[in-house]
């Protein structure tokens, strides 16, 4: 089979491409690349130059393709228009071209942020969507567009990952970087709110497994880690053990955190940038994000195996090897 991947140069996408290349069921992996190969450098893949608004390039690239993994997305942007263009309109472009090409098996990466925070129990897939942020709203709108335009023979899997961590990840990395400085930010009282976390290779294995579902329709799957949730105290304890450090725990006051993020955001805007620490990210950080992966487990045997301790250990080793820590 020939697989076409968008977003393959990024964090999750590059791990996905590695696993697809290693799969005995995949004969060729084509990746849409705008500029640099980044994490794909040296891998055996077919490079497709362009982006999701280059309709001619996409149409040509999909010749002979059997399955599409759509992982490209904008995670940070200063306004809703940019999120909508990158996450909603681009997805619609891809699906409509795929339909013209007769490609029915499509796996799309959505986000748990499309659902909104949980409230004490792991959220399943069939709850009302109440996103908090512009990013989450764009993923919600993307899901609605996919459901609206899906053809009667299309089998589209939409994956909602929880917080993803692992080698090459640059957002949660900020937590480990702060940890090394001797400070450990704690959300809430340390026990609540909780968060679901999934190691990146567990996630991409699940994404590949989901492609085995070929029943027509739009199938939505949450994907968390080997446990439903962790508290910030558990994350701190495991990170302390792995790094051999006992940093000072600093409880995050939501109001102060929002003010600080706003100041950082305003400062960065002077240079035409949108920072990792921003008001949207803080709004997400102070909430509970816990999901149930039972549907994926039942439908195709999703089985995340990497414990948080092992995952953090692997991640920190990678950060150190590449001089990030």
C-alpha positions in Angstrom: 0.0 0.0 0.0 1.0 3.6 -0.6 0.5 6.0 2.3 0.3 9.8 2.0 1.2 11.8 5.1 0.7 15.5 5.9 2.5 17.1 8.8 5.2 14.5 8.6 8.0 16.8 9.4 6.6 17.7 12.9 6.7 15.9 16.2 3.9 13.3 15.9 4.1 13.2 12.2 7.8 12.2 12.0 7.2 9.3 14.4 4.3 8.3 12.3 6.4 8.3 9.2 9.1 6.2 10.8 6.5 3.6 11.8 4.9 3.5 8.4 8.2 3.0 6.7 8.9 0.1 9.0 5.5 -1.4 8.4 5.5 -4.5 6.1 2.0 -3.4 4.8 3.3 -0.1 3.4 5.4 -0.1 0.2 5.8 3.6 -0.1 5.4 6.7 2.1 4.8 10.1 0.5 5.1 13.2 2.7 3.9 16.7 2.0 6.9 19.0 2.8 6.7 22.8 2.6 10.4 23.5 3.1 12.8 21.6 5.4 12.7 17.8 5.9 13.5 18.4 9.6 13.0 15.1 11.5 12.6 13.2 8.2 16.1 13.8 7.1 17.7 10.5 6.1 14.5 8.5 6.0 13.3 6.5 2.9 10.2 8.5 1.8 9.0 10.3 -1.3 9.1 14.1 -0.8 6.1 16.0 -2.2 6.9 19.7 -2.3 4.0 22.0 -1.5 1.2 22.7 1.0 -2.5 21.9 1.4 -3.5 24.9 -0.6 -1.4 23.8 -3.6 -4.3 21.8 -5.1 -2.4 20.8 -8.2 0.5 19.3 -6.2 -1.9 17.5 -3.9 -3.9 16.1 -6.8 -0.7 14.7 -8.4 0.7 13.4 -5.1 -2.4 11.3 -4.4 -2.1 9.3 -7.6 -2.1 5.6 -6.6 -2.4 6.4 -2.9 -4.3 3.8 -0.7 -4.5 5.6 2.6 -4.1 9.2 3.9 -2.8 10.3 7.3 -3.7 13.9 7.7 -1.6 15.2 10.6 -0.8 18.8 9.5 -2.1 21.5 11.8 -1.4 24.9 13.2 -1.1 24.7 17.0 -0.4 28.4 17.8 -1.8 31.4 16.0 -2.8 35.0 17.1 -6.3 34.9 15.6 -9.2 32.6 14.7 -8.8 33.3 10.9 -5.3 31.6 10.8 -6.6 28.6 12.8 -9.6 28.2 10.5 -7.5 28.4 7.3 -4.9 25.9 8.4 -7.0 23.4 10.4 -10.5 23.6 8.7 -10.1 24.8 5.1 -7.0 22.8 4.5 -8.6 19.6 5.7 -11.6 20.2 3.5 -9.3 20.7 0.5 -7.5 17.4 1.1 -10.7 15.3 1.6 -12.4 16.7 -1.5 -9.3 15.8 -3.6 -9.1 12.4 -2.0 -12.8 11.8 -2.9 -12.1 12.7 -6.5 -9.2 10.2 -6.5 -11.4 7.5 -5.0 -9.3 7.3 -1.8 -11.7 6.1 1.0 -9.4 5.2 3.9 -8.4 8.4 5.7 -7.0 9.0 9.3 -7.2 12.6 10.6 -5.6 13.9 13.7 -8.0 16.0 15.7 -7.5 16.9 19.4 -9.0 16.4 22.8 -9.2 20.2 23.0 -12.1 20.0 20.5 -14.1 18.4 23.3 -13.2 20.7 26.1 -12.2 19.9 29.7 -13.4 16.9 31.6 -15.2 17.1 35.0 -14.0 14.3 37.3 -14.6 11.4 34.9 -12.8 10.3 31.6 -14.7 11.8 28.7 -15.9 9.4 25.9 -16.2 10.4 22.3 -19.9 11.1 22.2 -20.1 14.2 24.5 -21.1 17.7 23.4 -18.1 19.7 22.2 -17.2 22.7 24.3 -13.7 23.9 23.4 -12.0 26.6 25.4 -9.6 28.0 22.9 -9.3 29.1 19.3 -7.3 26.0 18.5 -9.8 23.7 20.1 -12.6 25.5 18.3 -10.8 25.1 14.9 -10.6 21.3 15.6 -14.3 21.2 16.5 -15.1 23.0 13.3 -12.8 20.6 11.4 -14.7 17.6 12.8 -18.0 19.1 11.8 -16.8 19.8 8.2 -15.5 16.3 7.9 -18.8 14.8 9.1 -20.6 17.1 6.6 -18.6 16.3 3.5 -17.8 12.6 4.1 -19.1 10.4 1.3 -21.2 7.3 1.8 -18.3 5.0 1.0 -15.6 7.0 2.9 -14.1 5.5 6.0 -12.7 8.4 8.0 -11.0 8.0 11.4 -10.6 11.1 13.5 -8.1 10.7 16.3 -8.4 12.8 19.4 -5.0 12.5 21.3 -4.6 13.5 24.9 -1.4 15.4 25.9 1.3 13.8 23.7 4.9 13.7 24.9 8.2 12.1 23.8 11.3 12.8 21.8 11.1 16.0 19.6 8.2 17.5 21.5 8.8 21.2 22.1 5.8 22.4 24.3 5.7 20.0 27.2 9.5 20.3 27.0 9.1 23.7 28.6 8.0 21.9 31.8 11.2 19.7 31.9 13.4 22.8 31.1 11.9 24.6 34.0 12.3 21.5 36.2 16.0 21.5 35.4 16.2 25.1 36.6 15.0 23.9 40.0 11.4 24.9 39.7 8.4 22.7 39.3 5.1 24.4 38.3 2.1 22.7 39.9 -1.4 23.2 38.6 -4.2 23.3 41.3 -3.4 21.6 44.5 -1.2 19.0 42.8 -3.8 16.2 43.0 -6.4 18.0 40.9 -6.9 18.8 38.0 -5.6 15.6 36.3 -4.4 15.0 32.8 -4.3 12.1 30.4 -0.8 11.7 28.7 0.2 9.5 25.9 3.7 8.6 24.7 4.2 9.4 21.1 5.0 5.9 19.8 1.9 4.5 21.5 -0.2 7.2 19.8 1.2 6.6 16.3 0.8 2.8 16.6 -2.8 3.5 17.5 -3.2 5.8 14.5 -1.9 3.0 12.2 -4.1 0.4 13.9 -7.2 2.6 13.3 -6.7 2.3 9.6 -7.9 -1.3 9.9 -11.4 0.1 10.4 -12.7 0.3 6.8 -16.4 0.4 7.6 -17.9 3.5 5.9 -18.6 6.4 8.1 -16.8 8.9 10.3 -15.3 7.1 13.3 -14.0 9.2 16.2 -11.4 7.8 18.7 -9.8 9.2 21.9 -6.3 8.1 22.5 -4.8 8.4 25.9 -1.9 6.6 27.7 -1.6 3.3 29.6 -3.5 5.0 32.5 -6.5 7.3 32.2 -5.0 10.1 34.1 -2.1 11.5 36.2 -2.0 14.2 38.8 0.6 16.9 38.7 2.1 15.5 41.9 2.6 12.2 40.2 4.2 13.9 37.2 6.5 15.8 39.5 7.4 12.7 41.5 8.2 10.6 38.4 10.2 13.5 36.8 12.2 13.9 40.1 13.1 10.2 40.1 14.1 10.2 36.4 16.1 13.5 36.6 17.5 12.9 40.1 16.4 16.3 41.2 14.1 17.8 43.9 13.0 21.1 42.5 10.9 23.7 44.5 7.2 23.2 43.7 5.5 26.4 42.7 1.7 26.4 42.6 0.3 28.2 39.7 -2.3 30.9 40.5 -4.6 30.9 37.4 -5.2 34.7 37.5 -1.5 35.5 37.8 -0.7 32.9 35.1 -3.1 34.5 32.7 -1.6 38.0 33.4 1.9 36.7 32.9 1.0 34.9 29.7 -0.7 38.0 28.4 2.4 40.1 29.1 4.6 37.5 27.3 2.1 37.4 24.4 2.1 41.2 24.1 5.9 41.3 24.1 6.2 38.7 21.5 3.7 40.4 19.2 6.2 43.3 18.9 8.5 40.9 17.1 5.7 39.3 15.0 5.8 36.1 17.0 3.3 34.0 19.0 4.9 32.5 22.0 4.6 28.9 23.5 3.4 30.5 26.8 0.3 32.4 25.9 -3.2 33.0 27.3 -4.8 30.2 25.3 -2.2 27.7 26.6 -2.8 28.8 30.2 -6.6 28.5 29.8 -6.0 24.8 28.9 -3.3 24.2 31.5 -5.5 25.1 34.5 -8.3 22.6 33.5 -8.7 18.9 33.7 -8.1 16.9 30.5 -9.0 13.2 31.0 -10.3 10.9 28.3 -11.4 7.3 27.9 -9.7 5.2 25.2 -12.1 2.3 25.6 -13.7 2.7 22.2 -10.3 2.4 20.5 -9.3 -0.6 22.7 -12.6 -2.3 21.8 -12.7 -1.5 18.1 -9.1 -2.3 17.0 -7.1 -3.3 20.1 -5.5 0.0 20.9 -3.0 -0.9 23.7 -0.7 1.9 24.9 2.2 0.2 26.8 4.7 2.9 27.7 4.4 3.9 31.4 4.8 7.6 32.3 8.0 6.8 34.1 9.5 4.9 31.1 8.2 7.6 28.7 9.6 10.5 30.6 12.9 8.6 31.0 13.1 8.1 27.2 12.1 11.7 26.5 14.7 13.2 28.9 17.5 11.0 27.5 16.6 12.3 24.0 16.6 15.9 25.2 20.0 15.5 26.8 21.4 13.7 23.8 20.3 16.6 21.6 21.4 19.3 24.0 17.9 20.4 24.8 18.5 19.9 28.5 
